[in-house]
Every structure is written in structure tokens, then in C-alpha cells.
Amino acid sequence: MLKLNCKTADSSVIGEEHGLNLELEFNNYAEKVADIIKNLNQRKDKPGERLQWMNLGYNEETVWYVKEFASLVEGRFDNILVLGIGGSALGGLAVTEALLKPYWNFLTKEQRNNLPRIFFLDNIDPDSINGILDILDLKKTLVNVITKSGDTAETMSQYMIIKDRMEKELGDDYRKNIVATTDKKMGILRQLADQEGYKIFYVPDDVGGRFSVFSSVGLVPFALVGLDIDQLINGIKDIDLELKNTDIHQNIAAQCALIQYLMDKKGKNISVMMPYSSRLKYIADWYAQLWAESLGKGVNRNGENVSAGQTPVKALGATDQHSQIQLYNEGPNDKIITFIRVGDFDTTLEIPRIFEYTGIGYLGGKTINDLINAEADSTRVSLTDYHKPTITITIDKINEYNIAQLLYMFEVETAIAGELYNVNAFDQPGVEQAKDYTYALMGRAGYEGSADTLRQKMEIV
Ligand code: PA5
């Protein structure tokens, strides 16, 4: 269950200069938003629209295959090593960090109920790749290489290093320790996986990386570490019905999208995501990619230059109260902050009454749970005093059902925001240029021309 409190973005609370008259705006945009929601739902099954992520709550076949695979390999591996980057890694990281017991990889096998540890290698830092290879026993490691395109340089270079090591250590058996998640038809990984005889899962057509967390991209690693993927899917199914509601007054994704969009128009071009829970920290990373890559666009659907998009910023409560809140309170009023608040934490931790000093004695007898939520409330109120807009999303508990609802709600919010901005939220032309330059620098055939241009430019910059 998600609850949205957006009063702190309202002009009646933070003043007209920085707040929105939400009632008026919801009414003004009611028809437009209803059309957007209707239209997204009408387009979702059309090939090429890249809206198949809206159907991932109904993909029973994939769920069945993923569960079958997880039960087949149960007990065989001590480690899952996920190779992927961007949309092929961030969702997995965000969900496992949120749902597995904290410090999962440090727990004993018994404490993990015999389930494997999980590592995400989502960068190409040589030290960390060597570091992970130093600690993992490859014989007891299942590698899930995830790349929709099948040729992403970062992921495929990791794969090449690890496959080579595995083959040397395991002989022909290494094939049983690799599972590929990739496109059904295209890409080099698809071909390789076929030749090598790896188990393959497919990223469905028309599901972009940053919207793929509930496809096999996320479901395979989730099932392997024992997360309840049925509950994840139930969470999506239930909230999907709510988010199909065309009445903005009943649809929190539409409300959040409109608030962000109108705040951006009011000069709040920074969107801060600040969960008050360490377990939800990587949800802010996942959101940052979703919001940035989907809405940061040069041209709109009419071909006009728009340079659209808010800059997402990741923050963590209460930690960043001691780092960023000074700026949020007193700095430029150019942000809208989304707090994620947890109703009930899994555990309770009481602060013992061991000191009577006035400065800390008051803490004794309270719980850390009370303290973190008191800090979330006081930060919200103090930002309100400074006329800074915020919204708060509360989840009653951190569990599969609620985390799926939260992430899916952000996906729908992003899609609706894309339509409000009138941009294509599902492409990413702006990342291609740097990719091409990298291919050129690394000597990929077909990029020789760009390599010459690039070398000249590098002398200047
Ligand atoms: O959201 C996206 O589409 C990107 O972030 C991709 O997920 C990322 O570039 C990785 O691509 P691929 O899965 O093709 O390796």
C-alpha cells in the first residue's frame, strides 16, 4: 500500500510563489491527464511503442519459467554474480537491497537459509572486478549476464573476462554456471548463448532497460536469492488497476507526474529522491536513471528543441540531513523533494536509558524507529518553513508487494510525465554519441571515421 501526501507542495502551505494550487491544477489538467492515461493504455500493446513494461504484471509464463529455473539450481551455488549496467543492473540492485536482510552477503549460509549471496558488477573498474574475482569461488558461482542489446561494451567485457576464467577453472562445465538474459532475436549475446548452450531468459520486446526490472532481467536474480516473485507480481497487478484510473484525483502516479511537471515549469528543475531507510537507498539510484534518461530530451515529439527534464538527485534520510539539507533549506528554491517514508520497519531497536545528560538523555527509552521517522517529519516541516516544495510517499512495510508497487508507480509516473512534456520517454539518443566514441577509441570495426574526428577533438578538450 502506498500513500501520497502532497500538501507540502500546495500554495496554501508553502506560499504562492513556490507552491501549486493543487486543487485548481488537478481540475485544470483532469481532462489532459485522463487522455494521457487512456492513450498510454491504448498504445501499450502496439509494437514499437515500448510500452510492454505495462504488461509485466501479467506475464505468468515468465514467472513460471523463472521459478522452475530457481528450483532446479537450488542449493548448487553460493554466489550469484550479475553482470549488467544501467537498466540491466539498477532495478536488481534496488530491489535486492530493499528486500534481502541487510548485510545479506555477510550472513552465514544458515542465516541465509542456504540461499546464495548476490553481487552486481555494474561498472568496469578494474580494481573492483579483480577484487570480486579474488573473493568468489567460481565453481560455486552462477553468473547472470544481462544485456538486452547483447553488445554493451561494459557488460560484454566483464563477461569475456569471467567466462575465460571460468573455462580455465571449470573446464567444459563452466557452461552450467552461466545464464544469459538478453533479447529474443538480436545481439551477440543471443548468438553466443545459443552456441555455448547457456540457459537463456529473454527481455521481452518493447521493454526498455530502465523499465525492465519486473521482466526476467530482475525476476531471475530475485528468484535465485529467494525473493517471493509472486508477491512482487501481485503488487504490480493490484496497483496497475489503480493507476489505470483516468481520474487524477484517484491516481497517485498522475498526481506525482503533474506536480513534478508543474514544479519544473516553476523553476524547480531538480527532483530529489530521499528515502528514509538505508534499505531503500538504491531505489533513489534506480529512480535517478528512470527520470533522467526518460525525460531528459533535446527535442519533443513535434521536433521542437525543448531541452526538457529535471535533474534527479539522490539523497538518503537521515544521513543527508547532515550533508545536503542545509542547501535544500537555504539554497536556491529550484528543487522538489520526494521523501519515501516507511511506516513499520521489520525490527525495532530501543535506545537504552544509560545516560542522563540533558543533550542525549531524552533519547533513552525511545526507539531508533521513532527517531528516523521524527527526523523525516521534522525535515519535511522545516523545508516547508523555507517554502520548499516536498511530497511524501509512505509504504507501510518493506516487502515484495509494496516495493513492486512503489517502483511500478514511479514507472507509470515517468510515462505520464513524458506525455506532459510531450517527449519520447522511452528512447535515449543522447547516450549513443558517447558510446560511438568509445567504440571508436577501442578500435571497433566500422567506427574508424569517428575515431579520427574524436582524436582531433580530444586534443582540444
Ligand atoms: O535504460 C536503458 O535502456 C539503458 O540504461 C540500458 O539498460 C543500458 O544501457 C544497458 O543496456 P543493455 O541492457 O543493452 O546492455
Boltz pocket constraint, residues with backbone or C-beta under 6 A from the ligand:
constraints:
  - pocket:
      binder: B
      contacts: [[A, 85], [A, 86], [A, 87], [A, 88], [A, 146], [A, 147], [A, 148], [A, 149], [A, 150], [A, 151], [A, 152], [A, 155], [A, 208], [A, 209], [A, 210], [A, 211], [A, 293], [A, 428]]
      max_distance: 6.0
